[in-house]
Amino acid sequence: MRKAPYLSALSSNSTSSRGQGFTLVELLVSIAILALIMVVLAQFLQETGLTIGKTSRSMETTELCLAALDRIDSNLSSMITTGPATMVVVKNTTGVNDGLALVTNERVRSQGSSSGPINVANSSDIRMAAMGYCVGNAVDPDLAGAPSVPMLEWGNGTVTWNSSQIANGNSINNLPLSALSAAVTDVSSVVTNGGTLPSPAKMLQFQPLSHGICRLEICFLLSNGTLISVTAPPLNKNFLSSASPSPAATFTAPNYALAFNANDSNSSTGLYVRALIIGVAAIDSVTQKTLTAAQLASLPSALAKTIDGQTPLQAWDISSGSTTTYVNLKAYPTQVLQNIRFFQRYFYVN
């Protein structure tokens, strides 16, 4: 009869002893749950890092492209559109990238009236700025030891004509034409020589504008609404009738001196260019590092050339796996197809 309390006490002590720790099964379950939480957390942090990196690269290329297009927009807004001086688009018919050359408005230091035609007698000199845009091959200063990469180059040069030069038979109307001729020669040299910058240059001093831009494509929107890229656009007849410099030397296809109004057009129907459609493509610096020198050099040619009736964004469409640009880019590391960015803008000149 007295054994019951003893057994009861023993049972009580045993239960108290087990409550002081975990069983092996409980420990294993806890470790498994903790490991699962750590795996999920690691995946979340990795995906967050990848998203941040992709967003950062996208912002980088976006800023580069928009800055370049804004610079072009600024130059076009001050372009000379009167007389024989206008703009020349260098279309690359055998290679990849196009080019652009223009002359900005004259800045005249004169004691006479600022309105009306220039009075040579009251003008100390006439200054103008020639501009050029093209994709050249150069070493990015931010990527020490890296191979040369395609990048958008901006060239500029200033010419000053004084009264004695004008008095010696140099027409004021031909001042910008002479500067533009030299600028076109420099831009054409880069376009036709696969991005090699001229040395020495005739007019333009080139400097990198956007190191991520590897592609420049220019199309024309005509006054009748037609979009062309391969067909020759309406030309400025003032260039064709100019005696100096010879139009045959500088302003013949594929160097197109554009007509921006019906009066200046050489078209029998009065067609002229209403707007330029300029497209650019860019990759970020991180993606550039994943490519070999040969891949960097060939990347611009992977983007299809435009045809008549097609904008740059339409030619570079990668939303479908069957487009020429998509198929070409599949031959490169996957980061290229993921991170390359395309932009275009309509520049209405008239």
C-alpha positions as CSV (number, residue, x, y, z in Angstrom):
1,M,0.0,0.0,0.0
2,R,2.9,2.4,0.5
3,K,4.4,1.7,-3.0
4,A,2.0,4.0,-4.7
5,P,3.4,7.2,-3.3
6,Y,6.9,6.1,-4.3
7,L,5.9,5.4,-7.8
8,S,4.0,8.6,-8.0
9,A,7.1,10.5,-6.9
10,L,9.3,8.7,-9.4
11,S,6.9,9.5,-12.2
12,S,6.8,13.2,-11.1
13,N,10.6,13.4,-11.1
14,S,10.9,11.8,-14.6
15,T,8.5,14.3,-16.1
16,S,10.3,17.2,-14.5
17,S,13.6,16.0,-15.9
18,R,12.3,15.8,-19.5
19,G,10.9,19.3,-19.3
20,Q,14.4,20.8,-18.9
21,G,15.6,20.2,-22.6
22,F,14.7,19.1,-26.2
23,T,14.6,15.7,-27.7
24,L,16.8,14.9,-30.7
25,V,13.8,14.9,-33.0
26,E,12.8,18.4,-31.8
27,L,16.3,19.7,-32.4
28,L,16.5,18.3,-35.9
29,V,13.1,19.8,-36.8
30,S,14.2,23.2,-35.5
31,I,17.4,23.1,-37.5
32,A,15.5,22.1,-40.6
33,I,13.0,25.0,-40.2
34,L,15.9,27.5,-39.5
35,A,17.8,26.2,-42.6
36,L,14.6,26.6,-44.8
37,I,14.2,30.2,-43.5
38,M,17.8,31.0,-44.3
39,V,17.5,29.6,-47.8
40,V,14.4,31.6,-48.5
41,L,16.0,34.8,-47.1
42,A,19.1,34.2,-49.2
43,Q,17.1,33.8,-52.3
44,F,15.1,37.0,-51.5
45,L,18.3,39.0,-50.9
46,Q,19.8,37.6,-54.2
47,E,16.8,38.5,-56.2
48,T,16.7,41.9,-54.6
49,G,20.3,42.5,-55.5
50,L,19.8,41.4,-59.1
51,T,16.8,43.7,-59.4
52,I,18.7,46.6,-58.0
53,G,21.7,45.9,-60.3
54,K,19.4,45.6,-63.4
55,T,17.6,48.8,-62.5
56,S,20.9,50.6,-62.0
57,R,22.2,49.4,-65.4
58,S,18.9,50.4,-67.1
59,M,19.1,53.9,-65.5
60,E,22.7,54.3,-66.7
61,T,21.9,53.5,-70.3
62,T,18.8,55.6,-70.2
63,E,20.7,58.7,-68.9
64,L,23.4,58.2,-71.5
65,C,21.0,58.0,-74.4
66,L,18.7,60.8,-73.3
67,A,21.8,63.1,-72.7
68,A,23.0,62.4,-76.2
69,L,19.6,63.0,-77.8
70,D,19.2,66.2,-75.8
71,R,22.6,67.5,-77.0
72,I,21.6,66.7,-80.6
73,D,18.3,68.5,-80.0
74,S,20.1,71.6,-78.7
75,N,22.4,71.7,-81.8
76,L,19.6,71.2,-84.2
77,S,17.6,74.0,-82.7
78,S,20.4,76.5,-83.5
79,M,21.2,75.0,-86.9
80,I,21.6,77.4,-89.8
81,T,18.7,76.7,-92.2
82,T,19.0,79.7,-94.6
83,G,21.1,79.9,-97.7
84,P,23.3,76.9,-98.7
85,A,24.2,76.1,-95.1
86,T,22.1,73.4,-93.5
87,M,22.7,69.8,-92.4
88,V,24.3,66.8,-93.9
89,V,23.4,63.2,-92.9
90,V,26.0,60.6,-93.8
91,K,24.2,57.4,-94.4
92,N,26.3,54.2,-94.1
93,T,25.3,52.1,-97.1
94,T,28.0,49.5,-96.7
95,G,28.5,49.4,-93.0
96,V,26.5,50.1,-89.8
97,N,26.4,53.5,-88.2
98,D,25.3,56.7,-89.7
99,G,26.6,60.2,-89.1
100,L,25.5,63.8,-88.8
101,A,27.2,67.1,-89.5
102,L,25.8,70.6,-89.2
103,V,26.7,74.3,-88.6
104,T,25.2,76.3,-85.8
105,N,24.0,79.9,-86.2
106,E,26.5,82.6,-87.0
107,R,27.7,84.8,-84.1
108,V,28.6,88.2,-85.5
109,R,30.5,90.9,-83.6
110,S,29.4,94.1,-85.3
111,Q,29.0,97.8,-84.5
112,G,26.0,98.0,-86.9
113,S,22.4,96.9,-86.4
114,S,21.9,93.3,-85.3
115,S,18.9,93.0,-87.6
116,G,18.8,92.6,-91.3
117,P,21.6,91.3,-93.6
118,I,25.2,91.4,-92.3
119,N,27.1,94.6,-93.2
120,V,30.6,93.7,-94.0
121,A,31.9,97.2,-93.4
122,N,30.6,97.1,-89.8
123,S,31.5,93.5,-89.0
124,S,34.8,92.7,-87.3
125,D,34.4,89.0,-88.0
126,I,31.9,86.2,-88.4
127,R,32.2,83.1,-86.2
128,M,30.4,79.8,-86.5
129,A,30.5,76.4,-84.9
130,A,30.6,73.2,-86.9
131,M,29.2,70.0,-85.2
132,G,29.4,66.4,-86.0
133,Y,28.0,63.2,-84.4
134,C,29.2,59.6,-85.2
135,V,30.0,56.4,-83.4
136,G,33.8,55.9,-83.1
137,N,36.0,53.3,-81.4
138,A,37.9,54.5,-78.4
139,V,39.0,53.4,-75.0
140,D,36.7,54.4,-72.2
141,P,38.7,56.4,-69.6
142,D,36.6,54.8,-66.9
143,L,37.6,51.3,-67.9
144,A,41.3,51.2,-67.4
145,G,43.0,48.5,-69.5
146,A,39.8,47.7,-71.4
147,P,39.7,47.3,-75.1
148,S,38.4,50.0,-77.4
149,V,34.6,50.1,-77.5
150,P,32.1,51.8,-79.7
151,M,30.9,55.1,-78.3
152,L,29.1,58.2,-79.5
153,E,31.6,60.9,-80.5
154,W,30.8,64.6,-80.6
155,G,33.0,66.7,-82.8
156,N,33.1,70.5,-82.8
157,G,35.1,73.2,-84.5
158,T,35.0,77.0,-84.8
159,V,35.8,79.0,-87.8
160,T,36.4,82.8,-87.9
161,W,36.1,84.8,-91.1
162,N,37.2,88.5,-91.0
163,S,36.3,91.3,-93.3
164,S,39.4,91.0,-95.5
165,Q,38.6,87.4,-96.3
166,I,35.1,88.4,-97.4
167,A,36.4,91.4,-99.4
168,N,38.7,89.0,-101.3
169,G,35.8,87.3,-102.9
170,N,34.6,84.8,-100.3
171,S,30.8,85.1,-100.1
172,I,29.2,85.4,-96.7
173,N,26.6,82.9,-97.9
174,N,29.4,80.3,-98.4
175,L,31.0,80.7,-95.0
176,P,29.0,78.0,-93.3
177,L,29.1,75.9,-96.4
178,S,32.9,75.8,-96.3
179,A,32.9,74.8,-92.6
180,L,30.3,72.2,-93.2
181,S,32.2,70.7,-96.0
182,A,35.2,70.1,-93.7
183,A,32.9,68.8,-90.9
184,V,31.2,66.3,-93.3
185,T,34.6,65.1,-94.5
186,D,35.6,64.3,-90.9
187,V,32.3,62.6,-90.0
188,S,32.3,60.6,-93.3
189,S,35.8,59.4,-92.5
190,V,34.7,57.9,-89.2
191,V,31.5,56.4,-90.8
192,T,33.3,54.8,-93.7
193,N,36.3,53.6,-91.7
194,G,34.5,51.6,-89.2
195,G,34.7,54.1,-86.3
196,T,38.4,55.1,-86.7
197,L,38.7,58.8,-85.8
198,P,40.5,60.9,-88.4
199,S,44.1,62.0,-87.5
200,P,44.5,64.8,-88.2
201,A,40.9,66.0,-88.6
202,K,40.0,68.8,-91.1
203,M,37.6,70.6,-88.8
204,L,36.2,68.7,-85.9
205,Q,37.9,67.8,-82.6
206,F,36.2,64.7,-81.4
207,Q,35.5,63.7,-77.8
208,P,33.4,60.9,-76.3
209,L,29.9,62.0,-75.6
210,S,28.3,58.8,-74.4
211,H,30.6,55.8,-73.9
212,G,27.7,53.3,-73.8
213,I,26.1,54.2,-77.2
214,C,27.2,51.7,-79.8
215,R,24.6,52.4,-82.6
216,L,23.4,55.5,-84.4
217,E,20.6,55.2,-87.1
218,I,19.0,58.1,-88.9
219,C,15.7,58.0,-90.9
220,F,13.8,60.8,-92.7
221,L,10.1,61.8,-92.4
222,L,9.1,63.6,-95.6
223,S,6.6,66.4,-96.0
224,N,4.0,64.0,-97.5
225,G,4.3,61.6,-94.5
226,T,6.5,59.1,-96.2
227,L,9.2,57.5,-94.0
228,I,12.4,56.6,-95.8
229,S,15.8,55.3,-94.9
230,V,17.3,53.6,-98.0
231,T,15.8,55.9,-100.7
232,A,17.7,59.2,-101.2
233,P,15.9,62.1,-99.4
234,P,15.2,65.5,-101.1
235,L,18.4,67.5,-101.3
236,N,19.1,71.2,-100.9
237,K,19.5,72.6,-104.4
238,N,21.7,75.4,-103.0
239,F,24.4,72.8,-102.3
240,L,24.1,71.3,-105.8
241,S,24.5,74.7,-107.5
242,S,27.4,75.8,-105.2
243,A,30.7,76.3,-107.0
244,S,32.9,76.2,-103.9
245,P,33.4,73.7,-102.4
246,S,32.6,71.3,-105.1
247,P,29.4,69.4,-104.3
248,A,30.8,66.4,-106.1
249,A,33.6,66.2,-103.5
250,T,31.5,66.4,-100.4
251,F,27.7,66.6,-100.8
252,T,26.9,63.6,-103.0
253,A,25.4,60.3,-101.9
254,P,25.6,58.9,-99.3
255,N,26.3,62.4,-97.8
256,Y,22.9,64.0,-98.1
257,A,22.5,67.8,-97.8
258,L,18.9,67.9,-96.8
259,A,16.2,70.2,-98.0
260,F,13.9,71.4,-95.2
261,N,11.5,73.5,-97.3
262,A,9.9,73.3,-100.7
263,N,11.8,76.3,-102.0
264,D,15.2,74.8,-101.4
265,S,14.3,71.3,-102.5
266,N,15.6,69.7,-105.7
267,S,12.4,67.6,-105.9
268,S,10.2,68.2,-108.9
269,T,7.2,67.8,-106.6
270,G,8.5,70.1,-103.8
271,L,9.1,67.3,-101.3
272,Y,11.3,68.1,-98.3
273,V,12.4,66.6,-95.1
274,R,10.0,67.5,-92.2
275,A,11.8,65.6,-89.5
276,L,14.8,63.4,-88.7
277,I,14.2,60.2,-86.7
278,I,17.4,59.4,-84.8
279,G,17.8,56.1,-83.0
280,V,20.5,55.1,-80.5
281,A,21.3,51.8,-78.8
282,A,23.4,51.5,-75.7
283,I,24.8,48.9,-73.2
284,D,26.0,49.6,-69.7
285,S,29.6,49.4,-68.5
286,V,29.0,46.2,-66.5
287,T,27.7,44.4,-69.6
288,Q,30.6,45.7,-71.7
289,K,33.0,43.9,-69.4
290,T,31.4,40.6,-70.1
291,L,32.2,40.9,-73.8
292,T,35.5,40.1,-75.6
293,A,37.1,42.7,-77.8
294,A,35.8,41.0,-80.9
295,Q,32.2,40.9,-79.5
296,L,32.4,44.6,-78.6
297,A,33.5,45.5,-82.2
298,S,30.8,43.4,-83.8
299,L,27.9,44.3,-81.5
300,P,26.8,47.4,-83.6
301,S,26.4,45.2,-86.7
302,A,24.1,42.8,-84.8
303,L,21.4,45.5,-84.9
304,A,19.6,45.5,-88.2
305,K,19.7,48.4,-90.6
306,T,16.4,50.2,-91.2
307,I,14.6,50.0,-94.4
308,D,12.1,52.4,-96.0
309,G,8.9,52.7,-93.9
310,Q,10.7,51.5,-90.8
311,T,11.9,53.4,-87.7
312,P,15.0,52.4,-85.7
313,L,12.9,50.9,-82.9
314,Q,11.0,48.8,-85.4
315,A,14.3,47.5,-86.9
316,W,15.7,46.7,-83.5
317,D,12.6,45.0,-82.1
318,I,13.5,42.1,-79.8
319,S,10.0,41.4,-78.4
320,S,9.8,38.5,-80.8
321,G,12.3,35.7,-81.1
322,S,12.1,35.7,-84.9
323,T,13.3,39.3,-85.6
324,T,16.7,39.7,-87.2
325,T,18.1,41.8,-84.3
326,Y,16.9,39.2,-81.7
327,V,18.4,36.3,-83.6
328,N,21.7,38.2,-83.9
329,L,21.9,39.2,-80.3
330,K,21.2,35.6,-79.2
331,A,24.8,34.8,-80.3
332,Y,26.1,37.1,-77.5
333,P,26.1,36.5,-73.7
334,T,22.6,36.6,-72.2
335,Q,23.4,39.9,-70.4
336,V,23.5,41.7,-73.8
337,L,19.9,40.7,-74.7
338,Q,18.7,41.5,-71.2
339,N,20.4,44.9,-70.8
340,I,20.7,46.5,-74.2
341,R,18.4,49.6,-74.5
342,F,17.0,51.4,-77.6
343,F,15.8,55.0,-77.8
344,Q,14.6,57.1,-80.7
345,R,13.4,60.7,-81.1
346,Y,11.7,62.7,-83.8
347,F,13.4,66.0,-84.5
348,Y,11.1,68.3,-86.4
349,V,13.2,70.8,-88.3
350,N,10.4,72.6,-90.2
